[in-house]
Amino acid sequence: MAERLLIIEDEDTLRESLKRVFGREGYEVEVARSAEAALTTIEGQSFDLIITDIILPGMDGIELLKRCREQNPEQLIIVMTAFASLETAVEALRGGAYDYIIKPIIHEEIKRIARNALRERSLKAENTILKKQIEERYDFGHIVGQSRAVTSLIAEVKKIADSKSNILLLGETGTGKELFARAIHYSSSRKDKAFIPINCSAIPDNLLESELFGYIKGAFTGAVANKRGLFEEADGGTIFLDEIGDLSQHLQAKLLRVIDDHEIRPLGGVQSKKVDIRLITATNRDIAKAVAEGAFREDLFYRINVIRLELPSLRDRREDIPVLARHFLEKFAGEIGKETRQIDDAAEKILVSYYWPGNVRELQNIIERAVLIAEGHTLQPDHLPEGIKITHSFVTESLDRTLSIEEYTKEFISVYQSRFNEQQLADMLGITRKSLWEKRKRWGMSRK
């Protein structure tokens, strides 16, 4: 659909010339000889761009600009003026005009300004739509779960989402800490600013420092230009530091200063810069234990631990497993065009009984894999990994014999250690490899 222009110019030759020029460019063009005629035209129509002379008979272009902006604050307007009226053109810019052009009009120049104005308008509209989609994608309504553990957590988070306090998210790997961090950001007054997630354990310490704080040209070999750090990029928004427990002592000290002084200093710089950020941190480690052992600064712990939220593991909210499984099934089946939309009762029982050491992320990966290999409308037990089915079978047998947890673990290791490697066996039991070794040693079990 052609973009619509309104040109207001009292000089007949110039008005008709501009109409022809923009008409040849594919625009739908309307013209008016006066501001009063233009306002009458605008009442019943909308225009993507208005181009108006400042000096007009009767009402001038400045007053027209004011009236147009009152009707539509987003209206795009370009003004034309003689060199002698340059001060008036500057006044028009202050009043909300996009740009001005000095007469005599050069066709290529006014076409370029119009293209730039309309392109910028289009990008702003796309950006607004994108922001809206992101907000909807990460609002609390997209956190799947009906269990009391999840609903009570969401209710608590909604109360503190718009506070300025630092938040510490605790929970095992895969419980959705980043998902909650994003929901907090996009439910706060900072939602129009940046949300920047950083995994502290995934970036080497020296690189992480330059990423966070930025650097100036010549700060180190390879620093050939100034670079803004992520703290500065997130000014007015939210920084999410995942795996904060893996942060080095050096960076812990620098982070403490950022929290206390609301300032950052780029590497190699001598001047500090003020930043306004909301800090959300997360870890799957026992950070209180790390403080007690001296691995994590106590003063920093108190700064990030203003509001602490503990995310439940998937095995602590088993009633959500069928809901999540169906959610992921719909998602992945829709993405790849599969007809698989149901989960067999037997397959659902297997999913519910599994320990889920990888939590929601592991469930998501398993459903994605199952959808890829499934045929037909229903996801069957055969579409699930062997380890999950074995665990379910063993759990069922153990319940019939009323084994204690210790007895269950010992027998499980004895039966399956020859079929799975160390990591697989530990994952199926929901324990670490170190814990597996310790149990074997205590019970005098061979590792063969």
C-alpha positions as CSV (number, residue, x, y, z in Angstrom):
1,M,0.0,0.0,0.0
2,A,1.4,3.4,-1.1
3,E,2.4,5.8,1.7
4,R,0.3,9.0,1.8
5,L,1.7,12.5,1.7
6,L,0.1,15.9,2.2
7,I,1.9,18.9,0.8
8,I,1.0,22.4,1.9
9,E,2.4,25.2,-0.3
10,D,0.8,28.4,-1.5
11,E,3.1,28.8,-4.5
12,D,1.2,27.0,-7.3
13,T,4.3,26.0,-9.4
14,L,6.2,24.5,-6.5
15,R,3.2,22.8,-5.1
16,E,2.4,21.0,-8.4
17,S,6.1,20.3,-9.0
18,L,6.4,18.5,-5.6
19,K,3.2,16.6,-6.3
20,R,4.6,15.3,-9.5
21,V,8.0,14.4,-8.0
22,F,6.6,12.4,-5.2
23,G,3.9,10.9,-7.4
24,R,6.5,9.4,-9.6
25,E,8.2,7.9,-6.5
26,G,5.1,5.9,-5.8
27,Y,3.5,8.0,-3.1
28,E,-0.2,8.9,-2.9
29,V,-0.1,12.7,-2.7
30,E,-2.7,15.2,-1.6
31,V,-2.0,19.0,-1.8
32,A,-3.4,22.2,-0.1
33,R,-2.8,25.9,-0.7
34,S,-3.3,27.0,3.0
35,A,-3.1,25.7,6.5
36,E,-6.8,26.0,6.9
37,A,-7.4,23.8,3.9
38,A,-4.9,21.3,5.2
39,L,-6.7,21.0,8.5
40,T,-10.0,20.4,6.7
41,T,-8.3,17.6,4.7
42,I,-6.7,16.0,7.8
43,E,-10.0,15.8,9.6
44,G,-11.2,13.0,7.4
45,Q,-7.9,11.3,6.5
46,S,-4.6,10.2,7.9
47,F,-1.2,10.9,6.3
48,D,2.2,9.2,6.7
49,L,4.0,12.4,6.1
50,I,3.1,16.1,5.9
51,I,5.4,18.6,4.1
52,T,4.5,22.2,4.7
53,D,5.8,25.7,4.0
54,I,6.3,27.9,7.1
55,I,5.1,31.1,5.4
56,L,1.5,30.6,4.4
57,P,-1.5,33.0,3.9
58,G,-3.5,33.2,7.0
59,M,-2.4,30.6,9.6
60,D,1.4,30.0,9.3
61,G,3.2,26.7,9.3
62,I,4.3,26.8,12.9
63,E,0.7,27.0,14.1
64,L,-0.3,24.3,11.6
65,L,2.5,22.1,13.1
66,K,1.1,22.7,16.6
67,R,-2.5,21.8,15.5
68,C,-1.4,18.7,13.7
69,R,0.6,17.5,16.7
70,E,-2.3,18.1,19.0
71,Q,-4.5,15.8,16.8
72,N,-1.7,13.2,16.4
73,P,1.5,13.5,18.6
74,E,3.2,11.0,16.3
75,Q,2.5,12.9,13.1
76,L,5.6,13.1,10.9
77,I,6.1,16.7,9.5
78,I,8.9,18.3,7.4
79,V,8.9,22.1,7.0
80,M,10.1,24.2,4.1
81,T,11.5,27.7,4.7
82,A,13.5,30.5,3.0
83,F,17.0,31.1,4.4
84,A,15.8,34.4,6.0
85,S,13.3,32.3,8.1
86,L,15.9,29.9,9.4
87,E,15.2,30.8,13.1
88,T,11.6,29.9,12.5
89,A,12.7,26.5,11.1
90,V,14.6,25.8,14.3
91,E,11.5,26.8,16.3
92,A,9.6,24.2,14.2
93,L,12.1,21.5,15.2
94,R,11.5,22.3,18.8
95,G,7.8,22.0,18.2
96,G,8.2,18.5,16.9
97,A,9.0,18.7,13.2
98,Y,11.2,15.9,11.9
99,D,13.4,18.1,9.8
100,Y,13.5,21.2,7.6
101,I,14.7,22.1,4.1
102,I,15.7,25.5,2.8
103,K,14.3,26.9,-0.4
104,P,14.9,26.8,-3.3
105,I,13.9,23.1,-3.1
106,I,16.2,20.5,-4.6
107,H,14.1,17.5,-5.5
108,E,16.7,14.9,-4.7
109,E,17.3,16.4,-1.3
110,I,13.6,16.6,-0.3
111,K,13.1,13.0,-1.5
112,R,16.0,11.9,0.6
113,I,14.7,13.6,3.7
114,A,11.2,12.2,3.1
115,R,12.6,8.6,2.7
116,N,14.6,8.9,5.9
117,A,11.7,10.2,7.8
118,L,9.4,7.4,6.7
119,R,12.0,4.8,7.2
120,E,12.7,6.0,10.7
121,R,8.9,6.0,11.4
122,S,8.7,2.4,10.1
123,L,11.6,1.2,12.3
124,K,10.0,2.9,15.4
125,A,6.7,1.1,14.6
126,E,8.5,-2.2,14.2
127,N,10.5,-1.7,17.4
128,T,7.3,-0.9,19.3
129,I,5.7,-4.1,18.0
130,L,8.8,-6.1,18.8
131,K,8.9,-4.8,22.4
132,K,5.3,-5.6,22.8
133,Q,5.9,-9.2,21.6
134,I,8.9,-9.6,23.9
135,E,6.9,-8.3,26.9
136,E,4.1,-10.8,26.1
137,R,6.6,-13.6,25.6
138,Y,8.2,-13.1,29.0
139,D,5.3,-12.0,31.1
140,F,4.2,-14.2,34.0
141,G,1.4,-15.8,32.0
142,H,4.0,-17.7,30.0
143,I,5.5,-19.4,33.1
144,V,3.8,-22.8,32.8
145,G,2.7,-24.5,36.0
146,Q,-0.4,-25.0,38.2
147,S,1.3,-26.3,41.3
148,R,1.1,-24.4,44.6
149,A,4.9,-24.0,44.5
150,V,4.8,-22.1,41.2
151,T,1.7,-20.1,41.7
152,S,2.8,-18.9,45.1
153,L,6.3,-18.0,43.7
154,I,4.7,-16.0,40.9
155,A,2.5,-14.1,43.3
156,E,5.5,-13.2,45.4
157,V,7.5,-12.1,42.4
158,K,4.7,-9.8,41.1
159,K,4.8,-7.9,44.4
160,I,8.5,-7.1,44.1
161,A,8.9,-6.9,40.3
162,D,8.9,-3.1,40.2
163,S,11.1,-2.5,43.3
164,K,14.7,-1.2,43.0
165,S,16.0,-3.9,45.3
166,N,18.6,-6.5,44.1
167,I,17.2,-10.0,43.7
168,L,18.9,-13.4,44.2
169,L,17.4,-16.4,42.5
170,L,18.4,-19.8,43.9
171,G,17.6,-23.1,42.3
172,E,19.1,-26.1,40.5
173,T,20.2,-26.0,36.9
174,G,17.2,-25.9,34.5
175,T,14.6,-24.6,36.9
176,G,14.0,-21.4,34.9
177,K,16.0,-18.8,36.7
178,E,16.6,-16.7,33.6
179,L,12.9,-17.0,32.6
180,F,11.9,-15.6,36.0
181,A,14.5,-12.8,35.7
182,R,13.1,-11.8,32.3
183,A,9.6,-11.8,33.7
184,I,10.6,-9.6,36.5
185,H,12.3,-7.1,34.1
186,Y,9.4,-7.0,31.6
187,S,6.9,-6.5,34.5
188,S,8.8,-3.5,35.8
189,S,9.0,0.2,34.9
190,R,12.4,-0.7,33.3
191,K,10.8,-2.8,30.6
192,D,11.6,-0.3,27.8
193,K,15.3,-0.4,28.6
194,A,17.7,-3.3,28.1
195,F,17.7,-6.7,29.7
196,I,21.2,-8.1,29.5
197,P,21.9,-11.7,30.7
198,I,25.5,-12.8,31.4
199,N,26.6,-16.3,32.4
200,C,29.6,-15.7,34.7
201,S,30.8,-19.2,34.4
202,A,30.9,-19.2,30.6
203,I,33.4,-16.4,30.1
204,P,37.0,-16.4,31.2
205,D,37.7,-13.9,34.0
206,N,39.8,-11.4,32.0
207,L,37.3,-11.3,29.2
208,L,34.3,-11.0,31.6
209,E,35.8,-7.9,33.2
210,S,36.2,-6.1,29.8
211,E,32.7,-7.3,28.8
212,L,31.1,-5.9,31.9
213,F,33.1,-2.7,32.3
214,G,34.2,-1.9,28.8
215,Y,37.6,-0.4,28.0
216,I,39.2,2.6,26.4
217,K,41.5,2.6,23.4
218,G,45.0,1.3,24.3
219,A,44.0,-0.2,27.6
220,F,45.6,-3.5,26.5
221,T,46.9,-5.2,23.4
222,G,44.1,-5.4,20.9
223,A,42.1,-2.5,22.4
224,V,42.1,-0.5,19.2
225,A,39.0,1.6,20.0
226,N,36.8,2.5,23.0
227,K,34.2,-0.1,23.9
228,R,31.1,0.3,26.1
229,G,30.7,-2.3,28.7
230,L,27.5,-4.3,29.4
231,F,26.9,-2.3,32.6
232,E,26.8,0.9,30.6
233,E,24.6,-0.7,27.9
234,A,22.1,-1.8,30.5
235,D,21.9,1.8,32.0
236,G,18.2,2.3,33.0
237,G,17.5,-1.4,32.6
238,T,18.4,-4.8,34.2
239,I,21.6,-6.9,34.4
240,F,21.1,-10.6,35.0
241,L,24.3,-12.3,36.4
242,D,23.8,-16.0,36.1
243,E,26.0,-18.3,38.1
244,I,27.2,-15.4,40.3
245,G,28.8,-18.0,42.6
246,D,31.5,-18.6,40.0
247,L,32.6,-14.9,40.0
248,S,36.3,-14.4,40.9
249,Q,37.2,-12.5,44.0
250,H,38.6,-9.7,41.9
251,L,35.3,-9.2,40.0
252,Q,33.4,-9.6,43.3
253,A,35.2,-6.6,44.6
254,K,34.5,-4.6,41.5
255,L,30.8,-5.6,41.4
256,L,30.5,-4.5,45.1
257,R,31.7,-1.0,44.1
258,V,29.1,-0.8,41.3
259,I,26.3,-1.7,43.7
260,D,27.5,0.7,46.4
261,D,28.5,3.7,44.2
262,H,26.3,3.2,41.1
263,E,29.5,3.9,39.0
264,I,31.7,1.9,36.6
265,R,35.2,2.6,35.3
266,P,36.2,1.2,32.0
267,L,39.5,-0.7,31.8
268,G,42.3,1.8,31.3
269,G,40.0,4.7,32.1
270,V,40.5,7.4,34.9
271,Q,37.0,8.7,35.0
272,S,34.0,6.9,36.4
273,K,30.5,6.9,34.8
274,K,27.2,6.8,36.6
275,V,24.9,3.9,35.8
276,D,21.4,3.1,36.9
277,I,20.9,-0.7,36.8
278,R,18.6,-3.2,38.5
279,L,20.7,-6.3,39.5
280,I,19.3,-9.8,39.4
281,T,21.7,-12.6,40.2
282,A,21.3,-16.4,40.2
283,T,23.2,-19.5,41.2
284,N,22.7,-23.2,41.6
285,R,25.4,-23.4,44.3
286,D,25.1,-23.2,48.0
287,I,26.3,-19.6,48.2
288,A,25.9,-19.3,51.9
289,K,28.3,-22.2,52.2
290,A,30.7,-20.5,49.8
291,V,30.6,-17.4,52.1
292,A,31.4,-19.5,55.2
293,E,34.3,-21.1,53.3
294,G,35.6,-17.7,52.2
295,A,35.0,-18.3,48.5
296,F,32.4,-15.6,48.2
297,R,32.6,-12.1,49.8
298,E,30.2,-11.8,52.7
299,D,29.6,-8.1,52.1
300,L,28.7,-8.8,48.4
301,F,26.4,-11.6,49.5
302,Y,24.4,-9.2,51.7
303,R,24.1,-6.7,48.8
304,I,22.7,-9.2,46.3
305,N,20.6,-11.1,48.8
306,V,18.1,-8.3,49.5
307,I,15.3,-10.3,48.0
308,R,15.8,-14.1,47.8
309,L,13.6,-16.3,45.7
310,E,14.0,-20.1,45.7
311,L,12.8,-21.8,42.5
312,P,11.5,-25.4,43.1
313,S,13.0,-28.4,41.3
314,L,10.7,-30.2,38.9
315,R,10.5,-33.3,41.2
316,D,9.1,-30.9,43.9
317,R,6.3,-29.9,41.6
318,R,5.5,-33.2,39.9
319,E,1.9,-32.2,39.2
320,D,3.3,-29.7,36.7
321,I,5.1,-32.4,34.7
322,P,2.1,-33.4,32.5
323,V,1.2,-29.7,32.0
324,L,4.8,-28.8,30.9
325,A,5.1,-31.9,28.8
326,R,1.9,-31.0,26.8
327,H,3.1,-27.4,26.5
328,F,6.4,-28.5,25.0
329,L,4.7,-31.1,22.8
330,E,2.4,-28.4,21.3
331,K,5.4,-26.1,20.8
332,F,7.8,-28.5,19.0
333,A,5.1,-30.4,17.0
334,G,3.9,-27.0,15.8
335,E,7.4,-25.8,14.9
336,I,8.2,-28.9,12.8
337,G,4.7,-29.6,11.5
338,K,4.2,-32.9,13.3
339,E,0.7,-34.3,14.1
340,T,1.8,-35.5,17.5
341,R,-0.5,-33.7,19.9
342,Q,-1.2,-36.3,22.7
343,I,0.8,-38.2,25.3
344,D,0.0,-41.8,26.0
345,D,-1.0,-42.5,29.7
346,A,1.9,-44.9,30.1
347,A,4.4,-42.4,28.7
348,E,3.0,-39.7,31.1
349,K,3.4,-42.0,34.1
350,I,7.0,-42.6,33.1
351,L,7.6,-38.8,32.9
352,V,6.0,-38.1,36.2
353,S,8.0,-40.8,38.1
354,Y,11.4,-39.7,36.7
355,Y,13.8,-37.8,39.0
356,W,14.6,-35.0,36.5
357,P,18.1,-33.9,37.6
358,G,18.1,-31.4,34.7
359,N,14.6,-30.1,35.7
360,V,12.4,-28.2,33.2
361,R,15.2,-27.8,30.6
362,E,15.8,-31.6,30.6
363,L,12.1,-32.2,30.1
364,Q,12.0,-29.8,27.3
365,N,14.9,-31.5,25.5
366,I,13.4,-34.9,26.0
367,I,10.0,-33.9,24.6
368,E,11.7,-32.2,21.6
369,R,13.6,-35.4,20.9
370,A,10.5,-37.5,21.3
371,V,8.5,-35.3,18.8
372,L,11.3,-35.7,16.2
373,I,11.1,-39.5,16.3
374,A,7.4,-39.9,17.0
375,E,5.0,-41.0,14.3
376,G,1.2,-40.6,14.5
377,H,-0.8,-38.5,16.8
378,T,0.4,-39.8,20.2
379,L,3.7,-39.8,22.0
380,Q,4.4,-43.3,23.2
381,P,6.8,-44.8,25.8
382,D,9.0,-46.1,23.0
383,H,9.7,-42.4,22.1
384,L,11.3,-41.8,25.5
385,P,15.0,-42.4,26.3
386,E,16.0,-45.8,27.7
387,G,17.3,-44.4,30.9
388,I,14.0,-42.7,31.9
389,K,12.1,-45.9,31.2
390,I,14.5,-48.0,33.2
391,T,14.2,-45.6,36.1
392,H,10.4,-45.8,36.0
393,S,10.5,-49.6,35.9
394,F,12.9,-49.8,38.9
395,V,10.8,-47.2,40.9
396,T,7.6,-49.3,40.3
397,E,9.3,-52.5,41.4
398,S,10.8,-50.8,44.5
399,L,7.5,-49.4,45.6
400,D,6.1,-52.9,45.6
401,R,8.9,-54.0,48.0
402,T,8.8,-50.8,50.1
403,L,12.5,-50.1,49.9
404,S,14.1,-47.3,51.8
405,I,15.9,-44.5,49.9
406,E,19.3,-46.0,50.9
407,E,18.2,-49.5,49.8
408,Y,16.7,-48.2,46.6
409,T,19.9,-46.3,45.7
410,K,22.2,-49.3,46.5
411,E,20.2,-51.7,44.5
412,F,19.8,-49.4,41.6
413,I,23.6,-48.9,41.4
414,S,24.1,-52.7,41.7
415,V,21.7,-53.5,38.9
416,Y,22.5,-50.7,36.3
417,Q,26.2,-49.7,36.8
418,S,27.3,-52.2,34.2
419,R,24.9,-50.7,31.6
420,F,25.6,-47.0,32.1
421,N,28.6,-44.8,32.6
422,E,29.3,-42.8,35.8
423,Q,27.7,-39.6,34.7
424,Q,24.6,-41.3,33.3
425,L,24.1,-43.3,36.5
426,A,24.5,-40.3,38.7
427,D,22.0,-38.3,36.6
428,M,19.4,-41.1,36.8
429,L,19.7,-41.1,40.6
430,G,19.7,-37.3,40.7
431,I,23.1,-37.1,42.5
432,T,26.6,-35.9,41.7
433,R,29.4,-38.3,40.5
434,K,31.2,-37.5,43.8
435,S,28.2,-38.5,45.8
436,L,28.0,-41.7,43.7
437,W,31.6,-42.6,44.5
438,E,31.1,-41.8,48.2
439,K,28.1,-44.2,48.4
440,R,30.0,-47.0,46.7
441,K,32.9,-46.6,49.0
442,R,30.6,-46.6,52.1
443,W,28.8,-49.7,50.9
444,G,32.0,-51.5,49.8
445,M,30.8,-51.7,46.2
446,S,33.1,-52.3,43.3
447,R,33.1,-49.7,40.5
448,K,33.4,-52.4,37.8
